[in-house]
Every structure is written in C-alpha cells, then in structure tokens.
C-alpha cells in the first residue's frame, strides 16, 4: 500500500495508526501541504479534491480518512476497530465525527488560508477562530466520554476503536495550537494511554520521515 500524507495532517495521522494496528506495511509519499504539492497535476489525477490522505491499495484509490479507516477494518478485520453491536458502533462513529466532521474541517490549511488571505482576517483573529472551534468540539467530546459508562480504558470499553484513532490526533493538535487541554480530563487520559501503544506512538507527526529537521529537539 502507498499512503499519500503529510507529517502534520490529522487525517493522515488517523490512517497511519490504523495501518500500524493492523500490521499492514505501507509506503509513505509525502505531500508538503505548505509548499502546495497537493495541487500538482499528477496528484490531482489521483485525488481530484487535492487533499490528504489518499491510500492506494492495488487498483483501489481511497480517499477521506473515515472511508479509509472503515475499508481497512473490513479488509483486515484483526484487530477489529468497531464493536459488533450496532448501537455501540453508532456511539463509536459519533465520537469519531465530533473530530472528523465538526472540529477538523474548520482548521485545515485551506480554511486557514482563506480566512487570512481571502477574507483579510489577522493572525490573531484566525487563532480566535481556531480556539473557538477546537474548545467547543473538545468540550463536547469530553462530556460525551466522561458522562457515559461505556467509556473504559479507551473511548469505548477496554479495546481500541476508531474513536481513539480520531481522538488522539485532535488532542495532539490542540497542543500544537496552544489550546489548554487540562480541563478535558477523560480525553487527555485516553490520549496519554493510547500513546503508550507502539501503533499510536510510531504514527505521531514527530516520528514521520518528513518531519522537519529544524523542529526536532
């Protein structure tokens, strides 16, 4: 498999975790989103939306992280990342979508660029926008996790699910944008627990081959 991604892409982060958990070897094709690699004619033929991630599995070209995650879980069912029960699967997907649909899309580079370059807002106004949607989403996620007995070691019970794959990058991004995660005790605990697993730890942005040398400590 070949994964088109970028070290700081939250969506690519999710997919890297899944590939690691499933033990699937994959080749990384870095797309520098800051330089605009995603807008090349060659990549546009692969992914007309010109975003990452894209996963190429033989003749199948897969886009959108949630679709990729469910594809991987269906084609490589061990370990399962969705519960067997329909209601439990719905709960896991709902937690996923707080991050994937309600927080992340408002913070991606093309949105940030539009806010500052096309709408003329300042960096301070951009950061206010980011902090608003990040904290709103994380607060909802925390309330859902902390107030539900279905939450266990991980977002759903004591086994990793897709919800954890979506939570970890989002909590990590909060720190990158200077959002205080100290009040999100359950989400932060799950974040720290997941990062003790090699599949999560090795998928971190800092562990990627395209992570900038100048940012390494």
NORZI-V403066 format. One line per field, one symbol per residue. ss: DSSP state (~ for helix, > for strand, _ for the rest). burial: b if it has 16 or more other C-alpha atoms within 10 Angstrom, else e. A space follows every 10 residues. Layout:
# NORZI-V403066
ss: ???
burial: ???
This chain:
# NORZI-V403066
ss: _>>>>____~ ~~~~~~~~~~ ~~____>>>> ______~~~_ ~~~~~~____ ___>>>>__> >>>_~~~~~~ ~~~~~_____ _____~~~~~ ~~~~~~~~~~ ~~~~~~__~~ ~~~~~~~~__ __~~~~~~~~ ~~~~~~~~~~ ~~~~~~____ >_____>___ _~~~~~~~~~ ~~~~~~____ ____~~~~~~ ~~~~___~~~ ~___~~~___ __~~~__
burial: eebbbbbbbb bbbbbbbbbb bbeeeeebbb bbbeeebbbe eebeebbeeb bbbbbbeeee ebbbbbebbb ebbeeeeeeb bbbeeeeebe bbbbbbbbbb ebbbebbeee ebeebeeeee eeeeebeeeb bebbbebbbe bbebbbeeeb beebbbeeeb bbbbbbbbbb bbbbeeeebe beebebbbeb beebeeeebb bbbbbbebeb beeeeee
